[in-house]
């Protein structure tokens, strides 16, 4: 459906069309002057007639050639007066003024290397040639086909130097191109150009692109009925009605390419005390098996290298382990060897590294946080990656939550409105809060204070616990607008009555949640076989967007998490220790 060099033929002066009839004059004169043959039998003429027949064909051919020449002369004179024009790469006849929109594909694939250099450089070179070959009265606009599309030179101008300068300044982007948005922008630009008062005889849109399926597939994909594809096809049809379109392919055909398509660090909190897993996905585009070298680069230094073998079209996971030795923000990159498209050979990530993680454990009863603290720091060493700090709920009013990365409330009976308000600010700035519900918990107070109660004095811009400031806080203080909507309710659930139904096996819900995912394939680790004698009935609120991480076999939620501001909150329906006692049996 695309042509590398579009051609068009027409005439600038159609009023002369009637004079083409003059070309028939030589034929009429020939017929008029043709002699009528008379037969007279004479013996001497018979010898002359035999000689003439020998040359008859030659004489007839001469007459027809002479007639054709006379007719062609008249035709050429008339056609010249009609001012014929031929459009090829924007070159039209003299006197025809064109507004030419030059569109250069600036997507990542245009950075591929070819025999003539990068594809985008070839596109810019051809676009500059088009400007030079255009008529003196033509005007130009320059656009980038990217995501989102951009105008490099929106106002139509006849200044060729300015146009070529705008073309030369176009830079390759790191993403794909949005064809639908680009076509919409061009359609709008054509309408705006007509309202500027610049008089032109025609409008033309010229694309310089590599025609990758990622960008142009929506137009040629017969089975693609997605909304974006349908929109692109409609806009393309509309653009054809507005202007003449030309698509100039600068692509080098199918290019074998290997790319790093993903890079992630699953560990949300990184310390200098333990290594972190860096996971990358590498994909081979094209056919054929190939070898690839994958490097882990930390702060511009290569720290690890792996060799992999990739099949054509296949994707492979590559995992590195790295331990940071200094706190602060570090740059990580995973890169592969050079190929014809270097732009997708590297992926970057940033790691905010701390020396250790301080976690606050608030006890509602002595010993309620004992097992939680032991789980956070099994070795009990002071230089461990996680440092749990255990306090009584009576000390809450003097504690600055921002010193800690997470706060565990272990069987705490209730919180005051001021404490709940401080927790809202803490979550807003990225903290984490976990509630373990034991026998001392007052469900009605939790639902009232933490499940939607609005503390007095809230509004405007606040900072959590403004009376207590610590420049060495674990959570960086950030002054943010107070948004009551996402933080109106701290809890993603309402707490119901206690259920005394012993559960000897739990449902991990296919280990979909990040909390349970590490236990997948490790069913004997004890997660799903932990006996639960009593738990609170948790009911998710409709607007909480809560996720159930763990449930009972009967379907009751046991662990529920939700996003709150920039932080997260989790509610565990039972206690995290043996200090809670079942009043009916006297057992934990």
Number of C-alpha atoms within 10 A of each C-alpha: 5 11 11 13 13 16 13 13 11 14 17 15 13 13 10 15 13 9 15 14 11 13 19 14 14 18 15 11 11 13 10 9 8 9 8 6 6 6 6 7 8 8 8 8 11 10 10 10 10 10 11 11 11 10 10 10 11 10 12 11 11 11 12 13 11 13 16 14 12 16 17 15 11 18 18 13 13 19 17 12 17 18 16 16 17 14 14 14 22 23 19 20 18 14 14 16 19 22 25 27 24 25 27 26 29 29 25 19 30 27 22 20 19 16 7 9 11 18 25 27 20 18 25 22 14 16 25 20 13 18 24 14 13 21 18 16 15 23 24 25 24 25 25 26 28 23 18 15 22 17 17 19 19 16 14 21 18 16 14 17 12 13 22 20 13 18 25 14 10 18 13 19 19 15 15 18 24 19 28 25 20 24 22 18 18 23 20 12 19 21 11 14 18 13 10 10 8 11 13 16 10 14 20 20 24 21 23 26 25 25 21 16 11 13 20 18 15 22 19 12 11 9 8 13 11 9 9 15 21 15 19 22 17 15 20 21 12 14 20 14 10 17 17 15 20 22 20 22 19 21 22 15 11 10 17 16 20 28 23 24 15 15 21 15 16 12 12 8 16 23 24 19 19 16 15 20 15 20 16 22 17 23 19 24 17 15 14 11 13 13 13 17 13 21 21 23 18 20 12 11 12 14 13 14 14 13 11 13 13 18 16 17 15 15 17 14 13 18 13 17 13 14 13 19 14 13 15 13 12 15 14 20 20 27 22 22 14 16 16 16 20 19 20 20 20 21 19 15 14 14 20 13 19 19 19 20 22 18 22 23 24 24 22 22 18 15 15 26 30 17 14 19 20 12 13 15 17 12 10 14 10 10 12 19 20 24 19 25 14 19 16 18 20 11 10 14 12 10 13 18 27 28 20 22 22 25 23 22 24 31 28 23 19 20 17 15 16 15 17 21 24 22 23 26 28 29 25 26 22 21 26 23 23 19 22 22 24 28 22 17 19 16 18 15 16 21 18 14 23 28 21 17 17 17 17 9 9 12 11 9 10 16 19 23 20 10 8 11 15 13 10 9 15 19 19 14 17 13 13 13 12 18 16 14 8 16 23 17 24 28 28 27 26 20 23 15 11 16 13 13 10 12 17 13 16 20 19 23 16 11 16 15 15 10 13 16 15 11 16 12 9 11 11 9 11 11 16 21 14 12 13 19 16 21 25 24 18 21 14 18 14 9 10 18 13 18 17 19 23 26 19 20 15 9 11 19 24 22 20 23 24 19 21 26 22 14 19 18 22 24 23 22 26 23 25 20 17 14 19 20 16 13 9 7 7 8 11 15
